[in-house]
Amino acid sequence: MNGVWKAATEPSENLSLISLLENVLQFRVLSLSPVERDVMTSLALIQEPTSFRFLRKLFNHVVEIESVVAGLVENRMLNEFNNRYVVSHGRLRQTVLRFMDPGKLPEIHLKLAETNAELQEFRFENTARFYVLGKRRDKALEYYDRAYRSYRNLFRNEKVLEIAETLYQLTDSLDDKRQYLEEAIRTCLYAGDTGKAETYIATYRDQFVVTFEHEVRYNYFRVDWFNRQGKVRAAREWLLDFFLENKEELEAGPYLGRLYLSLGQLFVKEGDMDGAELYLNLASGFIQEEGADDVMLGNLNQLLATTMLVRGNLDASREHLEIVNRTYSKAAFLPGLSAMHNNLGKVAMKEGNWEDARKAFETAVQIQNKVGNYFQLVLSFGYMSRSWRKQGRYGEAWRALERGVKYLDLIRDSWGKIFYYTEKSAFLIEMGELIEGENTLMLAEILASESEFKREQVHIDLQNARIMLFKGQLQQGYHMAKSTEEGYRTVGGVDDQLSARLLRVSFLVKGRKWERALELLNEAVPLFKKVRDPSLKSAFHRAMGFVLYNLEGNGENAVYQLNEAVRISSESGLILEELLASDALIRAIPSGSHQGMVSSRKRAIPELMDELSKVVPKRYWRQFQLREDIYAILKRHGRS
């Protein structure tokens, strides 16, 4: 049928057909002329489509090579496409290799290696592999090293690791072995492969620690190994013990800058910004004295930018990120530049500059796709989703999460997975999908329970409190929101603290405890004045306005606060926030007053609902409408 023979046979008869096929292939191979067999053997060994230019150079002693190749194509021994040639079938390739003279293999491989060394048609590691099989170990080392340096410059970590492992086995030089083992350890840790990294680190300790510099490197590898598993406290204790045991040697050499930088990084990872700033400031002084390279300067300023970002000092964060951009660009350090763009996106997001945030995250994604940094890709898509979610652009928020999910299985760093699942849960909760949101948050909780990422644990508690609010579990949820706010005083910034405070107020509003709610809002005014995030500013005005509306004698002040919430949310493109603020404003305006304002908001509500119907993913639209606050708005304004 359609030119393909199909045999309706028993299994034993199929085996006979296979045997017959092999006999046919054997006959065809043995019928080839010596030159034809040499061409077929070379292509069978290369295993990649090969240009005629390469074949002509390889067989420059064969005058009729063009007609030989053409004849093999005509007889369907070779396939040709785009002027490149390959053995036509896998079984044919196996048959060719079975009938070649094994004694000629080194000679053929050497000829392939020398030809490729001159023409560079295939990758450096192919040339190196041919040289290995051609018994030229010295040349194999040279070309593997070229491949290693090429991939390292491109940040192709999986190839760097593969070739570093090969070089480690091939070379006899102890110094070279140490260099390649160090690269393998760094790459494994960067990829989060702590199992393989542990084996390599133990080998490094047992066989390659000769000088104090090597001992320093070993200890930093061990610290990073702890850190990658979320064992931040163990990493910090290991580093401090190393410092105390080797204080004199460390103080005598150019080591303190890196030591304090590493301690600062661990405090950032744990979420302790006070400790982070202390050690990063110490690192700054020593790094300048010790003449650190551009990458280390970039790392220092990236971490300082992160601490400023968490604290809400966005201008200072931008200043540090400008230094990061300069130093990493100078060093062409792409992984650092991708993280910098993520941080720039977070700064823009906290300012409500949504377009700049989008551009920064997309730039980060472009860089990460080049270097294969899956961990940073997950972060970028998570931040991107948060930015869209703040605006009420839920379709884009969901698509960003979908773009990120395919990289989850490619990362082993638990921090990235905790972050992703927490962001996804926040989205689902906002959609009103509490069961799915709770199940997703449970995944984050399981990972967080095995780590010491305090800040991420508090983020999880915040989402759990939000679920309790939607479920009406007021007393338990209020206490969790309160403990979350207390946690953010240690590991969070002003934005985090204000978010938790507003959540506490939401519980009090639902329980109709208006006086206590007003007390909490008034206490939070200093926090409110420090934030620049329009979504938080609008939510604060909305909460204040609604509480005042429910207290006697505050009518005009309530209207003012709610109108501010409407203005901020409208100017900043916050769809859901504008809807909630508009509904609250209409309810707060006394009958017969501010009629223009009432009419404007009554017209806006159906328009905002229509817009939400377009941006909420269809799979979540029904459940979204069943949210208590949304359902109440629909009932009040005659929509269903």
N, C-alpha and C positions, 0 to 999 in steps of 0.2 A: 504494500500500500504506500502511495506517495514516494515510490522509489526506495522504500526501506523494506528489507525482508524480515518477516516475523515468523518464527518457527513455533508451532504449537506442539511442543515436545515434552517428554519427561525430563527430570533433572539429569539423568544419566546421558540422555541424548544431547542435552545442552553442553555437557562436558565434552562430548565427542565433537560438537561444533567448535568449541574453543580450541580443542586440540588440532582440529583441521585448520582453523585460522592461524594458529601458531606455525603449523607446517608451511602454509602458504607464505607467511611473512618470512620464515627462515629461507625458503626457496628464493624469494625476491631479493633478500639481503645477500645471499651467497652468489646470486647471479650478477651482482654489481661488479663493475671494473674496480681495480685497486684505488684509483683516484676517486671514484664515486663513493666507495666505502670510506675513504679518508674524510671526504666532505661530510658524509652522514655522521661519522663518528664524532667529528669536531662539533657539529651542531647539536648532537645528542648530549655532549658533555657541557656545552654552553647553557643549554636549557632556556634560552631567551631568543626572541626574534633578532636576527642578525643581518646587518646590511651587506650588500654585495661588496661595498668598499672594504669591509673587514675581511670577507672571504678572499677577495683579490689579493690583499696584503698577506693573508695567512698562507695562501697557495700561490705566491708570486713566481714559483718555479714551474707552475702548470700554465702553459700558454693558452690552452683551450678551456680555462676555468669557466668562462661565461657559458659556453655550450654545455659543459658538464652540469652546471647548476640548472640551466634551462631544461635539460633532459630529465633531471630528477623531478623538476616541477611538473613536466609533461606526463611523467609516469606516476605522478601522485605520491612520490616519496617525500616531497617537500611541499609545504604550503607557502604561498607568497602573498603578502599584503603590505601595502605602503613601501614597496621595494625592500622588504625584509623577509627573511626566510626562516622557517622553523620546521622540524620534523613533523610529519602530518598526523601522527597518532602516538599516544603514549605506549601502546604495545609494540609499535614499530621501533620506537626509541629503545625500549628494553631489549628487543631482539638484536638491534645494531650493537648495543653494548655487550650483549652476551657473546657475540661472535668476533669481538675485537681481540687483539693480542695484548694481554695484561702487561707484558714487558714493555710495550710502547707507551703506556699511560703517562709516565713522568715526562717523556719527551714531548708528547702532544700537549700536555698541560703547560709545560714550559713555553712552548711555541705560542699557545693561547695567551699566556701572561705577557710575553714580550710584545705580541701584536697589540694587545689592549693597552699596555703601558705607553705605546707610541700613539695609538689612535684615540685612546680614552673613550671608547664607545660605551663601555659598561662601567659600573661604579668601582671605586677604589678597592672595596672589599672583595669584588669579583676577581680583580687582578691579584690581590693578596691570596685568595683561595687557590687560584691557578698556580701561583708560585709555591704554596705549601705542597700541593700535589705534584709539582714539578721538582720537589726536593731542593728548593732555593729558599731556605728559611730566612736568610738575611733580607732578601727582597720582599718576602711575605711580611716581615716585621715593618719594613719601610712603608708598604702600601696600606697595611692595617692602621699604622699610625696616621697616615694621611687621611684615611677614612674617619678615624676617631676624631681628629682635629676639625675636619669639615663638619661632621655632625654636631660636635660640641659647639661650634660657632653658630650653628642653626638651632641649637637647643632641642635637637631631636633625641630626647632622653632615652627612648627605648633602644635606639640604634647605638647611642653612646655606651649604654650598659652592655649590650651584646658584644660590641667590639672591644671594650675595655676588658671584659671577661676573657675573650679570645687572646688578647695581647698578654694578659696576666699569665696565661698558660704557656704562651710561646716564648716569651723572653726569659733569658737567664740572668739578666741584670737585677740585682736586689733593689736598686733605686727605682728602676723602671717598674718592677713588680709593685713596689709600694705606691708609686704614682697612680698606676692603673687600678689598684685596689681601693685607694682613696676615692678615685672617681666613681668606682662602682658603688661604694658606700654612700657617697653624696647623692648619686642618682637614685638608688633604692630608697633613701630617706625622703628625697624630694617627691618620689612617686608614692610614698606611703607604704612601701613593701618592707615592713619592719621585720618580718621573718627572715628573709634573705639578708637584710642589713645586719641583723644580729649575728648571723654566721660569719659574715665578712668582718664585722667589728671584732669578734673573738679572734679571728685569724690575724687581724692587724695587731691586736694586743700581744698575741703569743709569738709572732714572727718578725714584726717590723718596728717595734718601739725600741729605737737605739739611742736617740738623743732626747733632750727635754722637749724640744719642739715637737717630736713625734708623740711624746706623752701628752702634750697639750692637745694635739689633734685628736688623739684617741679619746680623751675626756670630752671634747666637744661633740664627737660622734655619739658617745654614750648619752650625753645630755639631750641631743636632738632626737635620739632613739626614744627616750622617755617621753619627750614632748610630743612626738608624732602619735603616740598612743593615748594622749590625753593625761599622762601622768606628770602634770606640771609641777606638783609639789616634790615628787621624787627627783625630777630634773633639777629643780632649784637646790635641793639638799645636796645632790651629787656635786653640783658646781661649787657650792659654798664649801663643802668638805675638801674639794680639790684645792680651792684657794687657801684654806687654812693650813693644809698640809704642805703647800708649796709657796707660801707667802713671799719668802725672800727671792726665790728665782723669778716669780711672776712680777714682782715689783722692780726687779733689776732689768727686765727685758721689755720689749714692746707688746705686752700682753694684757694690760689692765683695761685698755679701751675696748677690746673685744669681749673681755670678761664682763664688764659692766653692761655692754650692749646686749649680751646674751641674757643677763639677768633681767634687764629691762624688757626684752622680748618675752620672757617667760611671764612677767607680771602683766604685760598687755594681754597675752593669751589667757591668763587666768581671769582677767577683768579688773585687776587692782591697778587703777590708773595713778594713785598716789605713789605706790612702790615703783611703778614703771617710770614715772617722771623723775624720781630720785635717782635711779640708776642710769637713766638715759642722759640726764644732765651731767652725771659723773663721767659717763662714757664720752660725752662731747668734748670735755676738756682734754682727756687723755688721747682721744683720736686725733685731735689737732696737733698735739705734741708729737705723737708717734708717726704722723704723716701717713694716714690711712689712704687706701686706694678709693677710687670713685664709687665702687660698689658698696664698700663699707659706709662711706659718707651718705650714700643714697639710702642704705638700710636704716641708718640712724635717723635721718630726717623723715623717712616713711613712718617709723614708729612714733616719732614725736608728733607727726601730723595726725596719726591715729588717736593719740591721747588727747590732742586738742579738739579733734572731731567729736570724741565721746563727751568731752566737757562742754561742747557747744561753742567753743571759741573758733568759729569758722574762718575768720580772717587769718588767725595765726596758723591754722591748718593749711590754708592756701599758700601761705608764705613758705612753709616747709615743703609743700608739694612742688613748688617752683624749683627749689633746690634739688629735689628728687629728680625732676625732669631733666635738669641740667646735667647732673652727675651720671644718671643712668644712660642718658642719650650719648654722653661722651664715651661711656664704656660699652655702648651698644648692648645693654643688659635688658633684653626683651621681657623676661619674666617679671622683673622689677617694674618695668614701665606698664605692664598690664595691671599690676596691683595698684600702681599710682593712678591709673585711669579709673579703676574701681573707687578709689578714695575720692577722686575729683567728682565722680558721679554722686557719691554719698553727700559731699559738701553741697553740691547743686540741689540735691533732693531736699536737704534740710533747709535750704533757702526758698524752696518752692519753684526753683528754676528747672521746670520739667524737661524742656528741650535740651538744655545743656547736660542734664543728667542722662538723658537717653543717648546723646552723642558720646558721652564719656563711657558708658557701659558698652555700647556697640564697638567703640574703638578698642576697649579692653578685650572684647570677644574676638575681634579680628586678629589681634596680637596672639591671643591664647590659641587660636586655631593654627597659627603658624608654628608655635613652639610645642603644641600638644600638652598644654597645662590644663588638665581636666579639673583639678581642684579649683583654680581661679575661674574656670568657665562656670562651674556650679554656683560660685559666689556671684558672678556677674549676672546670671539669669535670675538668681534669687533677689538681688538688689533691684534689678529691672522690674521684676514682678511687684516688689514693694512700692516702687515709684508709681507704677500704673494703678496699683490698688489704692494708694492715697488719693489719686485723682478720681477714683470711681470708674476707671477704664478697665473693667474686669475682663473683657475679652482679651486685651493685650496682656493683662496680668497672667491669665491662664496660659496663653501661648508662651510666655517667657518661662513659666514653670515646666511646660511640656518640652521646651527646648533644653532645659537643664536636666530633666529626668534621665535622659539616655546616657549621661556621663556619670551618674551615681555609682554604677557598678564598676566604673573604671578608676574610682578613687578609693583609697583605703584610709584616708585621714578622717577620723570620726567627726572632727569639728565641722567639716564641710557638710557631712550628712545631717548632723544635728541642725545646722543652720537651715538647710534646704527643707527638711521636714517641718521645722517650726514655721517657716515662711508659707509653706503649702497649707499648713493647718490654719494659719491666720486668714488666708484667702477663703478656705472652706467655711470657717466660722462666719465670716462676713457674708457668705452666700446663704447662711442659715442651715448649712449641711453639718449639723452638730455631731452626728454619729461618725461620719467620714472624717470630720475634722479631729474628733477625739482619737480615733484609731491612728490617724497620721501622727498626731502629737505623741501618742504612746511610743511610736518608733523613735522619735527624738528623745523621749524620756529614758528609754532603755539604753541608748547610746550614752546619754549624758550621765546616767547613774554609774557608768564604768569610767568616767573621766573626771577631771577636776576643773572643767571650764565653768567657773562660777557664773559668769555673765550670761552664758547660754542657758544655764539652769534657771536663772531668774526670768529670762525671756520666755521659757517654757511655762513657768508659774503664771506669768501674765496671761498667756493664752488659755491656761486652765481656768483662771479666774473669769475670763471673758465667756467661756463655755458655761460656767456656773451662773453668770448673769443672764444669759439667754434661757437657761433652764429654770430660772427663778429661785436658785439656791442662795438666798440673800445673805444669811448669816455666815455660812461657810465661805462663800465667795468673797464677802467683804473682808474677812480675816486674811484670806489669801492675797487679795489685792493690797492690803495693808503691809503684809510681810514682803510682798514684791516691791513696794515703794521703799521699804527699809533696806532691802537688798540692793536696790538701785543707788542708794546713797553711798554704798561701798563700791559697787562695780559699774555703775551707770553714770549718765550725764543728765543735764537738765531736761532734755527732751524725754528721756526714759522716766525720770521722776515725775514729770508733769503728766505723762501718759498714765502712769500708775495712779496718780492722784485723781485724775479725771475718771478713771475706772472706779475708784472708791466712791466718788460722788455719784456715779451712775447707780450703784447699789443703794445709796441713801435716797436718791430720787425715786427709785422703784419702791422703796419702803416708805416713801412720803415723809422722810425725816428732813424737812426743809431747813430748819435752823442749823442742824449739824452740817448739812451739806454746804450752807453759806459760810460757816466757819472754815471748813476745809478749803473752799475756793478763795476766801480772803487770805488765808495762810499761804496759798500758792501763788499770789500775785507776784512776789519777787522772782519765782521761777518763770512765770508767764512773761515777764519783762525781758528775760534773757533769751527766750526761744525766738527763732525766725521762721520756723516751719508753719506755713499758713494753715495746714490741716489742724495743727494743734491750737493755733491762735483762734481759729474759727470755732473749734470744739469747746474751747474755754469760754468764749463769749456766749455760745449757745447754752452751755450748762449754767453759767451765771444768770443769763436772761431767764431761763426756764425756772430756776430756783426762785429768783426775785418775783416772777409772775405768780408763784404760788404762796408768796408771803404778802401780807396786807401792806398797802401803802407804798408799793414799789413799782407801780404800773409803768410810769414813764421811763424809769431806769431799766426795767425789763425790756421795754420796746427798744431802747437805745442799744442794749447789749445784743439783742437778737438781730437787730438791723445791721450791727457791725459784723455779726457772724455771716449774715446773708451777703454783705458787701465783700468780705474777704474771700468767702467760698466762690462767689460768682467771678470775681476778678482773677482768682487763681485756678479756675476750671475744675473745682471739686464738686462733681455732680451729686453724689449722695449727700455730702455735707450740706450743699445748698438746699437740697430737698428737705432734709430734716430741719434746717434752720428756718426755711420758709414756712413750713407747717407750724413750728413753734411760734413764729412771729405772728401769724394770723390768729392763733389762739390767744396770744398775749395782748393784742390790741383791743382796747375797750370798744364796745359797740358805739358806732357813730363817729369815731375819731380816726385820723390817718387813713381815710378811705382810699386815697391814691395808692398808698403803700399796700393796703389789703388787696385792691384790684390787681396790682402788679404781681403780687405773690400768688394770687389765685390763678392768674394766667400762667405763671411760671411752673406751677406744680405739675399739671398734665404734660407740659413740654419736657420737664425733667424726667418724668416717668417714662415718656416715650423714648427719651434718649437712653435711659437705663435699660429699657427693653431691647435696645439695639446693641448695647455694650456688654450686658450680662450674657455669658454663654447659655445657649438654649437649654442645655442639659440641667442648668441650675436656676432657670428663670422662675419656674413654678415655686420651688422651695424659697427662693429669695422673696417672692411676694407674700409668703406665709410668715416671714419674720414679724414679730409682734409689732415693731414700730412701723414697718412698711404696710402691713395689713391694716393698721389703724388709720394711716394716712389715706389708703385706698377707700376705706369705709367713709371717712369724713368728707372726702372729695368726690364721692359718687362714682368710683372706678372699681372694676373687679377683674 
